[in-house]
Amino acid sequence: MRGVNKVMLIGNLGKDPDVQLLDGHIAVAKFPLATTETYKDKGGKLISQTEWHMVVLWRGLAELAQKYLHKGSLVYIEGRLKTRTWDDKDGNKKFATEVVAENMIMLDKRGEPAHGHTDHAMDGFAGSDIPPADNSDDDLID
């Protein structure tokens, strides 16, 4: 039996894409993507929980990201998870799980500047001070 490794995300860029050209003029772009889930807790209070994902785009997708995406841009990303491991300078093993994009759709309205986006998810890549939620009985809100 073969496994399935498929990720679909809609979110906002946490910063402008970092684009580099590798040997052979192969473009690679990386950026943090914030996805925010909003739901009501048991008391009816709206709670927002933001998750951060590192997205990696190659070749043509990287070039599109460099040309059209900015901090705050709303995008749909479809791809797969890839985990990298390495040893840091002190010999400690490090891990990073990234979303390697295979498809990207820009969702900002035509002519709408991405820089004007005011979503609280853009406050910082370091994460959020929202505590983990107990959503066992909570209703999700669109």
VENPE-V233062 format. One record per residue. PHI is phi in whole degrees, -180 to 180 (* if undefined). NEAR is the number of other ideal C-beta (glycine too) atoms within 12 Angstrom. D_LAST is the distance of its C-alpha to the last C-alpha in whole Angstrom. Layout:
PHI_NEAR_D_LAST / PHI_NEAR_D_LAST
This chain:
*_3_35 / -95_4_33 / -88_7_30 / -122_8_27 / -126_16_25 / -136_16_22 / -128_28_19 / -130_22_17 / -133_33_15 / -125_27_13 / -166_34_14 / -112_40_16 / -65_42_20 / -82_37_21 / -162_29_25 / -60_23_27 / -60_34_28 / -96_24_31 / -110_25_33 / -130_19_36 / -104_16_39 / -92_13_40 / -51_8_44 / 83_9_44 / 58_11_42 / -91_17_39 / -84_25_36 / -135_28_33 / -122_38_30 / -134_32_28 / -159_39_25 / -82_35_23 / -120_43_19 / -101_39_16 / -116_29_13 / -122_29_11 / -106_26_8 / -119_23_7 / -151_23_8 / -99_19_11 / -81_22_14 / -62_14_17 / -89_9_18 / 88_11_15 / -79_13_15 / -73_18_12 / -122_25_12 / -114_25_11 / -129_27_13 / -104_30_14 / -113_27_16 / -111_29_19 / -131_35_20 / -89_34_24 / -107_45_24 / -122_35_27 / -121_38_28 / -116_27_31 / 51_23_34 / -60_18_32 / -64_34_29 / -64_30_30 / -66_22_32 / -63_23_29 / -60_35_27 / -62_24_30 / -79_18_31 / -117_26_27 / -99_39_25 / -143_26_25 / -51_30_23 / 96_30_20 / -58_40_19 / -95_32_16 / -138_40_17 / -104_24_16 / -121_40_19 / -126_21_20 / -172_27_23 / -139_22_25 / -84_25_25 / -138_21_29 / -107_16_30 / -108_16_33 / -130_12_36 / -160_12_39 / -102_11_41 / -77_11_41 / -63_7_44 / -95_7_45 / 85_8_45 / -81_10_41 / -76_12_39 / -119_14_36 / -131_15_33 / -144_19_30 / -106_20_27 / -123_27_26 / -99_36_24 / -90_31_26 / -75_38_25 / -112_24_26 / -149_22_24 / -144_37_22 / -126_20_20 / -80_24_20 / -106_22_17 / -64_24_18 / -65_12_19 / -57_9_23 / 84_7_25 / -89_15_22 / -70_16_24 / -65_29_22 / -64_17_24 / -83_17_22 / -67_26_19 / -117_13_18 / -57_23_15 / -61_19_17 / -64_33_16 / -87_29_19 / -65_23_21 / 173_16_23 / -80_24_23 / -61_12_25 / 122_18_22 / -134_24_20 / -93_12_22 / -78_21_19 / -69_11_20 / -58_13_19 / -98_23_17 / -102_12_18 / -98_17_15 / -59_9_17 / -119_12_16 / -87_20_13 / -93_16_10 / -81_17_7 / -116_17_4 / -72_8_0
